[in-house]
Amino acid sequence: MAETTKTANAAKAPKPSFIKGLKAEFKKIVWPDQGTVAKQSTTVVVVTVLLGIIIALLDFAITKGLNIILFLG
């Protein structure tokens, strides 16, 4: 019987609105400063360009290697 009382009380308890909960969670966010954002953005761009170059070089080498094997072999 105690379980039904707890369940009934839990159902009747006031629940915070979605917007209030959202605002409370939004206040917990720690935003990075402008310098950190600039450094991280620069790092992402540089790494992306380098990986693009590496993939292009590998693609070129594999294509040339296959052409040599298929057409001269």
MODELLER restraints for C-alpha pairs under 7 A, 6 or more apart:
rsr = mdl.restraints
at = mdl.atoms
